[in-house]
Amino acid sequence: MGASRVFRHENYELHCSANAVDGGRFAPAVVVTKQIWPTRPRNIAVRSNNYATEETAIEAARNEGIEWIMSYG
């Protein structure tokens, strides 16, 4: 099971996680949910890099979520 953290940015909540992959590396994932209507969660594609630690993968997911908010939110 991977690690996860929740961040808030503007009117959004970012559920960021890191899942273990081959070689002891971690793949980031992020779900962005608007906190006002409509609140439909969106799975955001994260660049396909694998990271050495869970924390760096979670940080990459958070950055990708914020970038998505700035572009499409």
PDB file of N, CA, C and O in Angstrom, chain B, residues numbered from 101:
ATOM      1  N   MET B 101       0.849  -1.171   0.000  1.00  0.00           N
ATOM      2  CA  MET B 101       0.000   0.000   0.000  1.00  0.00           C
ATOM      3  C   MET B 101       0.892   1.230   0.000  1.00  0.00           C
ATOM      4  O   MET B 101       1.890   1.274   0.719  1.00  0.00           O
ATOM      5  N   GLY B 102       0.544   2.222  -0.793  1.00  0.00           N
ATOM      6  CA  GLY B 102       1.346   3.429  -0.901  1.00  0.00           C
ATOM      7  C   GLY B 102       0.958   4.478   0.122  1.00  0.00           C
ATOM      8  O   GLY B 102      -0.072   4.380   0.788  1.00  0.00           O
ATOM      9  N   ALA B 103       1.805   5.475   0.225  1.00  0.00           N
ATOM     10  CA  ALA B 103       1.550   6.603   1.117  1.00  0.00           C
ATOM     11  C   ALA B 103       0.665   7.622   0.407  1.00  0.00           C
ATOM     12  O   ALA B 103       0.650   7.685  -0.822  1.00  0.00           O
ATOM     13  N   SER B 104      -0.071   8.419   1.179  1.00  0.00           N
ATOM     14  CA  SER B 104      -0.895   9.461   0.570  1.00  0.00           C
ATOM     15  C   SER B 104      -1.000  10.657   1.506  1.00  0.00           C
ATOM     16  O   SER B 104      -0.844  10.539   2.721  1.00  0.00           O
ATOM     17  N   ARG B 105      -1.270  11.816   0.901  1.00  0.00           N
ATOM     18  CA  ARG B 105      -1.476  13.053   1.650  1.00  0.00           C
ATOM     19  C   ARG B 105      -2.518  13.881   0.927  1.00  0.00           C
ATOM     20  O   ARG B 105      -2.710  13.739  -0.280  1.00  0.00           O
ATOM     21  N   VAL B 106      -3.187  14.742   1.667  1.00  0.00           N
ATOM     22  CA  VAL B 106      -4.198  15.634   1.102  1.00  0.00           C
ATOM     23  C   VAL B 106      -3.704  17.066   1.251  1.00  0.00           C
ATOM     24  O   VAL B 106      -3.270  17.486   2.324  1.00  0.00           O
ATOM     25  N   PHE B 107      -3.781  17.811   0.135  1.00  0.00           N
ATOM     26  CA  PHE B 107      -3.395  19.221   0.124  1.00  0.00           C
ATOM     27  C   PHE B 107      -4.590  20.041  -0.321  1.00  0.00           C
ATOM     28  O   PHE B 107      -5.474  19.540  -1.016  1.00  0.00           O
ATOM     29  N   ARG B 108      -4.615  21.294   0.077  1.00  0.00           N
ATOM     30  CA  ARG B 108      -5.639  22.218  -0.401  1.00  0.00           C
ATOM     31  C   ARG B 108      -4.951  23.325  -1.188  1.00  0.00           C
ATOM     32  O   ARG B 108      -3.913  23.847  -0.780  1.00  0.00           O
ATOM     33  N   HIS B 109      -5.552  23.674  -2.329  1.00  0.00           N
ATOM     34  CA  HIS B 109      -5.050  24.766  -3.160  1.00  0.00           C
ATOM     35  C   HIS B 109      -6.257  25.487  -3.727  1.00  0.00           C
ATOM     36  O   HIS B 109      -7.059  24.900  -4.453  1.00  0.00           O
ATOM     37  N   GLU B 110      -6.385  26.777  -3.388  1.00  0.00           N
ATOM     38  CA  GLU B 110      -7.538  27.585  -3.781  1.00  0.00           C
ATOM     39  C   GLU B 110      -8.810  26.852  -3.373  1.00  0.00           C
ATOM     40  O   GLU B 110      -8.951  26.510  -2.199  1.00  0.00           O
ATOM     41  N   ASN B 111      -9.750  26.594  -4.296  1.00  0.00           N
ATOM     42  CA  ASN B 111     -11.000  25.895  -3.978  1.00  0.00           C
ATOM     43  C   ASN B 111     -10.929  24.406  -4.291  1.00  0.00           C
ATOM     44  O   ASN B 111     -11.954  23.784  -4.571  1.00  0.00           O
ATOM     45  N   TYR B 112      -9.743  23.835  -4.249  1.00  0.00           N
ATOM     46  CA  TYR B 112      -9.551  22.435  -4.633  1.00  0.00           C
ATOM     47  C   TYR B 112      -8.876  21.653  -3.519  1.00  0.00           C
ATOM     48  O   TYR B 112      -8.146  22.203  -2.694  1.00  0.00           O
ATOM     49  N   GLU B 113      -9.139  20.362  -3.521  1.00  0.00           N
ATOM     50  CA  GLU B 113      -8.464  19.425  -2.638  1.00  0.00           C
ATOM     51  C   GLU B 113      -7.714  18.446  -3.529  1.00  0.00           C
ATOM     52  O   GLU B 113      -8.278  17.904  -4.480  1.00  0.00           O
ATOM     53  N   LEU B 114      -6.438  18.223  -3.219  1.00  0.00           N
ATOM     54  CA  LEU B 114      -5.614  17.309  -3.996  1.00  0.00           C
ATOM     55  C   LEU B 114      -5.283  16.090  -3.143  1.00  0.00           C
ATOM     56  O   LEU B 114      -4.649  16.218  -2.096  1.00  0.00           O
ATOM     57  N   HIS B 115      -5.704  14.923  -3.582  1.00  0.00           N
ATOM     58  CA  HIS B 115      -5.383  13.666  -2.909  1.00  0.00           C
ATOM     59  C   HIS B 115      -4.185  13.078  -3.650  1.00  0.00           C
ATOM     60  O   HIS B 115      -4.336  12.503  -4.728  1.00  0.00           O
ATOM     61  N   CYS B 116      -3.011  13.222  -3.077  1.00  0.00           N
ATOM     62  CA  CYS B 116      -1.771  12.797  -3.719  1.00  0.00           C
ATOM     63  C   CYS B 116      -1.297  11.499  -3.082  1.00  0.00           C
ATOM     64  O   CYS B 116      -1.370  11.325  -1.866  1.00  0.00           O
ATOM     65  N   SER B 117      -0.813  10.592  -3.921  1.00  0.00           N
ATOM     66  CA  SER B 117      -0.338   9.322  -3.396  1.00  0.00           C
ATOM     67  C   SER B 117       0.900   8.863  -4.152  1.00  0.00           C
ATOM     68  O   SER B 117       1.213   9.351  -5.238  1.00  0.00           O
ATOM     69  N   ALA B 118       1.594   7.906  -3.538  1.00  0.00           N
ATOM     70  CA  ALA B 118       2.776   7.296  -4.139  1.00  0.00           C
ATOM     71  C   ALA B 118       2.648   5.790  -3.979  1.00  0.00           C
ATOM     72  O   ALA B 118       2.499   5.287  -2.865  1.00  0.00           O
ATOM     73  N   ASN B 119       2.705   5.077  -5.087  1.00  0.00           N
ATOM     74  CA  ASN B 119       2.584   3.625  -5.068  1.00  0.00           C
ATOM     75  C   ASN B 119       3.903   2.990  -5.471  1.00  0.00           C
ATOM     76  O   ASN B 119       4.569   3.452  -6.398  1.00  0.00           O
ATOM     77  N   ALA B 120       4.275   1.931  -4.771  1.00  0.00           N
ATOM     78  CA  ALA B 120       5.522   1.237  -5.062  1.00  0.00           C
ATOM     79  C   ALA B 120       5.455   0.567  -6.429  1.00  0.00           C
ATOM     80  O   ALA B 120       4.444  -0.032  -6.795  1.00  0.00           O
ATOM     81  N   VAL B 121       6.545   0.679  -7.171  1.00  0.00           N
ATOM     82  CA  VAL B 121       6.693  -0.002  -8.459  1.00  0.00           C
ATOM     83  C   VAL B 121       7.993  -0.794  -8.414  1.00  0.00           C
ATOM     84  O   VAL B 121       8.671  -0.809  -7.387  1.00  0.00           O
ATOM     85  N   ASP B 122       8.342  -1.442  -9.494  1.00  0.00           N
ATOM     86  CA  ASP B 122       9.548  -2.272  -9.537  1.00  0.00           C
ATOM     87  C   ASP B 122      10.806  -1.499  -9.162  1.00  0.00           C
ATOM     88  O   ASP B 122      10.917  -0.302  -9.430  1.00  0.00           O
ATOM     89  N   GLY B 123      11.736  -2.185  -8.552  1.00  0.00           N
ATOM     90  CA  GLY B 123      13.027  -1.606  -8.235  1.00  0.00           C
ATOM     91  C   GLY B 123      13.037  -0.677  -7.046  1.00  0.00           C
ATOM     92  O   GLY B 123      13.970   0.112  -6.901  1.00  0.00           O
ATOM     93  N   GLY B 124      12.028  -0.741  -6.182  1.00  0.00           N
ATOM     94  CA  GLY B 124      11.994   0.106  -5.001  1.00  0.00           C
ATOM     95  C   GLY B 124      11.723   1.578  -5.295  1.00  0.00           C
ATOM     96  O   GLY B 124      12.055   2.445  -4.488  1.00  0.00           O
ATOM     97  N   ARG B 125      11.130   1.855  -6.432  1.00  0.00           N
ATOM     98  CA  ARG B 125      10.803   3.225  -6.821  1.00  0.00           C
ATOM     99  C   ARG B 125       9.311   3.456  -6.595  1.00  0.00           C
ATOM    100  O   ARG B 125       8.572   2.517  -6.298  1.00  0.00           O
ATOM    101  N   PHE B 126       8.864   4.721  -6.738  1.00  0.00           N
ATOM    102  CA  PHE B 126       7.486   5.078  -6.457  1.00  0.00           C
ATOM    103  C   PHE B 126       6.878   5.876  -7.598  1.00  0.00           C
ATOM    104  O   PHE B 126       7.528   6.750  -8.172  1.00  0.00           O
ATOM    105  N   ALA B 127       5.630   5.572  -7.923  1.00  0.00           N
ATOM    106  CA  ALA B 127       4.899   6.263  -8.987  1.00  0.00           C
ATOM    107  C   ALA B 127       3.857   7.182  -8.342  1.00  0.00           C
ATOM    108  O   ALA B 127       3.095   6.750  -7.477  1.00  0.00           O
ATOM    109  N   PRO B 128       3.829   8.454  -8.765  1.00  0.00           N
ATOM    110  CA  PRO B 128       2.874   9.401  -8.195  1.00  0.00           C
ATOM    111  C   PRO B 128       1.497   9.297  -8.834  1.00  0.00           C
ATOM    112  O   PRO B 128       1.361   8.866  -9.979  1.00  0.00           O
ATOM    113  N   ALA B 129       0.475   9.697  -8.078  1.00  0.00           N
ATOM    114  CA  ALA B 129      -0.898   9.771  -8.584  1.00  0.00           C
ATOM    115  C   ALA B 129      -1.596  10.921  -7.861  1.00  0.00           C
ATOM    116  O   ALA B 129      -1.295  11.212  -6.704  1.00  0.00           O
ATOM    117  N   VAL B 130      -2.544  11.579  -8.565  1.00  0.00           N
ATOM    118  CA  VAL B 130      -3.268  12.684  -7.934  1.00  0.00           C
ATOM    119  C   VAL B 130      -4.709  12.705  -8.413  1.00  0.00           C
ATOM    120  O   VAL B 130      -4.993  12.499  -9.593  1.00  0.00           O
ATOM    121  N   VAL B 131      -5.625  12.961  -7.462  1.00  0.00           N
ATOM    122  CA  VAL B 131      -7.042  13.159  -7.747  1.00  0.00           C
ATOM    123  C   VAL B 131      -7.380  14.560  -7.262  1.00  0.00           C
ATOM    124  O   VAL B 131      -7.154  14.896  -6.099  1.00  0.00           O
ATOM    125  N   VAL B 132      -7.926  15.381  -8.166  1.00  0.00           N
ATOM    126  CA  VAL B 132      -8.281  16.763  -7.845  1.00  0.00           C
ATOM    127  C   VAL B 132      -9.791  16.856  -7.710  1.00  0.00           C
ATOM    128  O   VAL B 132     -10.524  16.417  -8.597  1.00  0.00           O
ATOM    129  N   THR B 133     -10.264  17.430  -6.595  1.00  0.00           N
ATOM    130  CA  THR B 133     -11.688  17.590  -6.348  1.00  0.00           C
ATOM    131  C   THR B 133     -11.972  19.042  -6.006  1.00  0.00           C
ATOM    132  O   THR B 133     -11.368  19.604  -5.092  1.00  0.00           O
ATOM    133  N   LYS B 134     -12.897  19.647  -6.746  1.00  0.00           N
ATOM    134  CA  LYS B 134     -13.296  21.015  -6.456  1.00  0.00           C
ATOM    135  C   LYS B 134     -14.151  21.001  -5.193  1.00  0.00           C
ATOM    136  O   LYS B 134     -14.994  20.119  -5.032  1.00  0.00           O
ATOM    137  N   GLN B 135     -13.949  21.954  -4.306  1.00  0.00           N
ATOM    138  CA  GLN B 135     -14.654  21.980  -3.033  1.00  0.00           C
ATOM    139  C   GLN B 135     -15.978  22.731  -3.085  1.00  0.00           C
ATOM    140  O   GLN B 135     -16.702  22.780  -2.090  1.00  0.00           O
ATOM    141  N   ILE B 136     -16.299  23.312  -4.229  1.00  0.00           N
ATOM    142  CA  ILE B 136     -17.609  23.929  -4.439  1.00  0.00           C
ATOM    143  C   ILE B 136     -18.235  23.260  -5.651  1.00  0.00           C
ATOM    144  O   ILE B 136     -17.531  22.634  -6.443  1.00  0.00           O
ATOM    145  N   TRP B 137     -19.521  23.382  -5.804  1.00  0.00           N
ATOM    146  CA  TRP B 137     -20.226  22.679  -6.872  1.00  0.00           C
ATOM    147  C   TRP B 137     -19.706  23.108  -8.228  1.00  0.00           C
ATOM    148  O   TRP B 137     -19.473  24.305  -8.396  1.00  0.00           O
ATOM    149  N   PRO B 138     -19.501  22.246  -9.209  1.00  0.00           N
ATOM    150  CA  PRO B 138     -19.616  20.788  -9.136  1.00  0.00           C
ATOM    151  C   PRO B 138     -18.366  20.169  -8.524  1.00  0.00           C
ATOM    152  O   PRO B 138     -17.251  20.611  -8.802  1.00  0.00           O
ATOM    153  N   THR B 139     -18.545  19.167  -7.708  1.00  0.00           N
ATOM    154  CA  THR B 139     -17.434  18.588  -6.952  1.00  0.00           C
ATOM    155  C   THR B 139     -16.888  17.299  -7.564  1.00  0.00           C
ATOM    156  O   THR B 139     -16.254  16.516  -6.857  1.00  0.00           O
ATOM    157  N   ARG B 140     -17.106  17.064  -8.816  1.00  0.00           N
ATOM    158  CA  ARG B 140     -16.680  15.820  -9.470  1.00  0.00           C
ATOM    159  C   ARG B 140     -15.159  15.633  -9.366  1.00  0.00           C
ATOM    160  O   ARG B 140     -14.405  16.487  -9.832  1.00  0.00           O
ATOM    161  N   PRO B 141     -14.695  14.519  -8.757  1.00  0.00           N
ATOM    162  CA  PRO B 141     -13.257  14.248  -8.676  1.00  0.00           C
ATOM    163  C   PRO B 141     -12.678  13.952 -10.061  1.00  0.00           C
ATOM    164  O   PRO B 141     -13.345  13.353 -10.904  1.00  0.00           O
ATOM    165  N   ARG B 142     -11.447  14.371 -10.283  1.00  0.00           N
ATOM    166  CA  ARG B 142     -10.765  14.126 -11.557  1.00  0.00           C
ATOM    167  C   ARG B 142      -9.416  13.483 -11.291  1.00  0.00           C
ATOM    168  O   ARG B 142      -8.601  14.005 -10.530  1.00  0.00           O
ATOM    169  N   ASN B 143      -9.191  12.330 -11.937  1.00  0.00           N
ATOM    170  CA  ASN B 143      -7.882  11.687 -11.892  1.00  0.00           C
ATOM    171  C   ASN B 143      -6.988  12.391 -12.900  1.00  0.00           C
ATOM    172  O   ASN B 143      -7.291  12.406 -14.093  1.00  0.00           O
ATOM    173  N   ILE B 144      -5.907  12.966 -12.440  1.00  0.00           N
ATOM    174  CA  ILE B 144      -5.010  13.729 -13.297  1.00  0.00           C
ATOM    175  C   ILE B 144      -3.810  12.853 -13.655  1.00  0.00           C
ATOM    176  O   ILE B 144      -3.201  12.221 -12.792  1.00  0.00           O
ATOM    177  N   ALA B 145      -3.491  12.830 -14.933  1.00  0.00           N
ATOM    178  CA  ALA B 145      -2.330  12.065 -15.382  1.00  0.00           C
ATOM    179  C   ALA B 145      -1.062  12.757 -14.897  1.00  0.00           C
ATOM    180  O   ALA B 145      -0.889  13.962 -15.083  1.00  0.00           O
ATOM    181  N   VAL B 146      -0.192  11.994 -14.285  1.00  0.00           N
ATOM    182  CA  VAL B 146       1.082  12.514 -13.801  1.00  0.00           C
ATOM    183  C   VAL B 146       2.168  12.001 -14.735  1.00  0.00           C
ATOM    184  O   VAL B 146       2.134  10.848 -15.164  1.00  0.00           O
ATOM    185  N   ARG B 147       3.130  12.860 -15.049  1.00  0.00           N
ATOM    186  CA  ARG B 147       4.231  12.450 -15.934  1.00  0.00           C
ATOM    187  C   ARG B 147       4.816  11.130 -15.448  1.00  0.00           C
ATOM    188  O   ARG B 147       4.978  10.911 -14.248  1.00  0.00           O
ATOM    189  N   SER B 148       5.125  10.269 -16.385  1.00  0.00           N
ATOM    190  CA  SER B 148       5.517   8.898 -16.037  1.00  0.00           C
ATOM    191  C   SER B 148       6.974   8.781 -15.598  1.00  0.00           C
ATOM    192  O   SER B 148       7.772   8.100 -16.243  1.00  0.00           O
ATOM    193  N   ASN B 149       7.308   9.440 -14.513  1.00  0.00           N
ATOM    194  CA  ASN B 149       8.614   9.265 -13.883  1.00  0.00           C
ATOM    195  C   ASN B 149       8.417   8.423 -12.641  1.00  0.00           C
ATOM    196  O   ASN B 149       7.369   8.495 -11.999  1.00  0.00           O
ATOM    197  N   ASN B 150       9.402   7.636 -12.301  1.00  0.00           N
ATOM    198  CA  ASN B 150       9.382   6.913 -11.043  1.00  0.00           C
ATOM    199  C   ASN B 150      10.386   7.586 -10.122  1.00  0.00           C
ATOM    200  O   ASN B 150      11.485   7.944 -10.546  1.00  0.00           O
ATOM    201  N   TYR B 151      10.010   7.756  -8.867  1.00  0.00           N
ATOM    202  CA  TYR B 151      10.805   8.517  -7.921  1.00  0.00           C
ATOM    203  C   TYR B 151      11.411   7.619  -6.858  1.00  0.00           C
ATOM    204  O   TYR B 151      10.877   6.553  -6.549  1.00  0.00           O
ATOM    205  N   ALA B 152      12.532   8.059  -6.302  1.00  0.00           N
ATOM    206  CA  ALA B 152      13.285   7.256  -5.335  1.00  0.00           C
ATOM    207  C   ALA B 152      12.581   7.143  -3.990  1.00  0.00           C
ATOM    208  O   ALA B 152      12.738   6.135  -3.301  1.00  0.00           O
ATOM    209  N   THR B 153      11.801   8.163  -3.596  1.00  0.00           N
ATOM    210  CA  THR B 153      11.130   8.116  -2.294  1.00  0.00           C
ATOM    211  C   THR B 153       9.642   8.433  -2.457  1.00  0.00           C
ATOM    212  O   THR B 153       9.221   9.029  -3.449  1.00  0.00           O
ATOM    213  N   GLU B 154       8.866   8.023  -1.467  1.00  0.00           N
ATOM    214  CA  GLU B 154       7.437   8.331  -1.471  1.00  0.00           C
ATOM    215  C   GLU B 154       7.211   9.832  -1.430  1.00  0.00           C
ATOM    216  O   GLU B 154       6.339  10.346  -2.131  1.00  0.00           O
ATOM    217  N   GLU B 155       7.983  10.540  -0.620  1.00  0.00           N
ATOM    218  CA  GLU B 155       7.812  11.992  -0.476  1.00  0.00           C
ATOM    219  C   GLU B 155       8.037  12.732  -1.790  1.00  0.00           C
ATOM    220  O   GLU B 155       7.283  13.649  -2.116  1.00  0.00           O
ATOM    221  N   THR B 156       9.058  12.351  -2.547  1.00  0.00           N
ATOM    222  CA  THR B 156       9.300  13.040  -3.819  1.00  0.00           C
ATOM    223  C   THR B 156       8.206  12.722  -4.820  1.00  0.00           C
ATOM    224  O   THR B 156       7.847  13.578  -5.629  1.00  0.00           O
ATOM    225  N   ALA B 157       7.667  11.508  -4.784  1.00  0.00           N
ATOM    226  CA  ALA B 157       6.555  11.153  -5.674  1.00  0.00           C
ATOM    227  C   ALA B 157       5.297  11.929  -5.302  1.00  0.00           C
ATOM    228  O   ALA B 157       4.581  12.397  -6.187  1.00  0.00           O
ATOM    229  N   ILE B 158       5.018  12.074  -4.013  1.00  0.00           N
ATOM    230  CA  ILE B 158       3.854  12.837  -3.561  1.00  0.00           C
ATOM    231  C   ILE B 158       4.010  14.304  -3.937  1.00  0.00           C
ATOM    232  O   ILE B 158       3.046  14.940  -4.363  1.00  0.00           O
ATOM    233  N   GLU B 159       5.204  14.843  -3.786  1.00  0.00           N
ATOM    234  CA  GLU B 159       5.453  16.239  -4.162  1.00  0.00           C
ATOM    235  C   GLU B 159       5.265  16.443  -5.671  1.00  0.00           C
ATOM    236  O   GLU B 159       4.731  17.468  -6.096  1.00  0.00           O
ATOM    237  N   ALA B 160       5.698  15.477  -6.471  1.00  0.00           N
ATOM    238  CA  ALA B 160       5.493  15.560  -7.924  1.00  0.00           C
ATOM    239  C   ALA B 160       4.001  15.530  -8.255  1.00  0.00           C
ATOM    240  O   ALA B 160       3.549  16.256  -9.141  1.00  0.00           O
ATOM    241  N   ALA B 161       3.242  14.703  -7.556  1.00  0.00           N
ATOM    242  CA  ALA B 161       1.796  14.638  -7.770  1.00  0.00           C
ATOM    243  C   ALA B 161       1.140  15.964  -7.393  1.00  0.00           C
ATOM    244  O   ALA B 161       0.256  16.443  -8.103  1.00  0.00           O
ATOM    245  N   ARG B 162       1.569  16.558  -6.276  1.00  0.00           N
ATOM    246  CA  ARG B 162       1.020  17.848  -5.847  1.00  0.00           C
ATOM    247  C   ARG B 162       1.319  18.931  -6.885  1.00  0.00           C
ATOM    248  O   ARG B 162       0.441  19.720  -7.234  1.00  0.00           O
ATOM    249  N   ASN B 163       2.529  18.966  -7.365  1.00  0.00           N
ATOM    250  CA  ASN B 163       2.899  19.958  -8.385  1.00  0.00           C
ATOM    251  C   ASN B 163       2.086  19.781  -9.664  1.00  0.00           C
ATOM    252  O   ASN B 163       1.658  20.763 -10.270  1.00  0.00           O
ATOM    253  N   GLU B 164       1.877  18.550 -10.069  1.00  0.00           N
ATOM    254  CA  GLU B 164       1.084  18.275 -11.266  1.00  0.00           C
ATOM    255  C   GLU B 164      -0.368  18.701 -11.058  1.00  0.00           C
ATOM    256  O   GLU B 164      -0.988  19.242 -11.973  1.00  0.00           O
ATOM    257  N   GLY B 165      -0.917  18.462  -9.863  1.00  0.00           N
ATOM    258  CA  GLY B 165      -2.279  18.877  -9.546  1.00  0.00           C
ATOM    259  C   GLY B 165      -2.431  20.391  -9.577  1.00  0.00           C
ATOM    260  O   GLY B 165      -3.411  20.910 -10.110  1.00  0.00           O
ATOM    261  N   ILE B 166      -1.467  21.095  -9.008  1.00  0.00           N
ATOM    262  CA  ILE B 166      -1.509  22.563  -9.022  1.00  0.00           C
ATOM    263  C   ILE B 166      -1.387  23.086 -10.442  1.00  0.00           C
ATOM    264  O   ILE B 166      -2.077  24.036 -10.813  1.00  0.00           O
ATOM    265  N   GLU B 167      -0.520  22.479 -11.240  1.00  0.00           N
ATOM    266  CA  GLU B 167      -0.391  22.881 -12.641  1.00  0.00           C
ATOM    267  C   GLU B 167      -1.712  22.687 -13.394  1.00  0.00           C
ATOM    268  O   GLU B 167      -2.096  23.524 -14.210  1.00  0.00           O
ATOM    269  N   TRP B 168      -2.409  21.565 -13.110  1.00  0.00           N
ATOM    270  CA  TRP B 168      -3.704  21.312 -13.757  1.00  0.00           C
ATOM    271  C   TRP B 168      -4.713  22.378 -13.337  1.00  0.00           C
ATOM    272  O   TRP B 168      -5.456  22.889 -14.176  1.00  0.00           O
ATOM    273  N   ILE B 169      -4.749  22.718 -12.056  1.00  0.00           N
ATOM    274  CA  ILE B 169      -5.676  23.741 -11.558  1.00  0.00           C
ATOM    275  C   ILE B 169      -5.414  25.070 -12.261  1.00  0.00           C
ATOM    276  O   ILE B 169      -6.352  25.735 -12.701  1.00  0.00           O
ATOM    277  N   MET B 170      -4.153  25.456 -12.368  1.00  0.00           N
ATOM    278  CA  MET B 170      -3.809  26.726 -13.002  1.00  0.00           C
ATOM    279  C   MET B 170      -4.199  26.750 -14.487  1.00  0.00           C
ATOM    280  O   MET B 170      -4.560  27.800 -15.017  1.00  0.00           O
ATOM    281  N   SER B 171      -4.125  25.601 -15.149  1.00  0.00           N
ATOM    282  CA  SER B 171      -4.441  25.533 -16.584  1.00  0.00           C
ATOM    283  C   SER B 171      -5.922  25.321 -16.870  1.00  0.00           C
ATOM    284  O   SER B 171      -6.464  25.921 -17.797  1.00  0.00           O
ATOM    285  N   TYR B 172      -6.587  24.468 -16.080  1.00  0.00           N
ATOM    286  CA  TYR B 172      -7.948  24.045 -16.419  1.00  0.00           C
ATOM    287  C   TYR B 172      -8.991  24.314 -15.346  1.00  0.00           C
ATOM    288  O   TYR B 172     -10.188  24.243 -15.621  1.00  0.00           O
ATOM    289  N   GLY B 173      -8.559  24.620 -14.130  1.00  0.00           N
ATOM    290  CA  GLY B 173      -9.490  24.748 -13.015  1.00  0.00           C
ATOM    291  C   GLY B 173     -10.302  25.993 -13.029  1.00  0.00           C
ATOM    292  O   GLY B 173     -11.122  26.205 -12.135  1.00  0.00           O
TER     293      GLY B 173
END
